[in-house]
Amino acid sequence: PPPFELKVDVSKTAIDQIKLMLEHDYTLKNLVFRIKIGGKGCGGFTYQTGFSEVDAEDMTIKLEDFVIHVDPFTAHY
């Protein structure tokens, strides 16, 4: 486990919407929800959300019955 705690705040409405998408969109079958660093600008890092395959190096953030996947690089920041 990482020597730090991963913490993300996500509203219940957002989680419900993501679950709905995963349940009803066949193109998302076997994919997971992910947060990652998208780039770096003058104001710091930019972050992206989306769906992707599970990576063996993923770290996870559990929010009740919902899991967010984060790659080690993003988790560090």
Buried (B, 14 or more C-beta within 10 A) or exposed (E): EEEEEBEEEBEEEEBEEBEEEBEEEEEBEEBBBBBBBEEEEEEEEEEEEEBBEEEEEBBEBEEEEBEBBBBEEBBEE
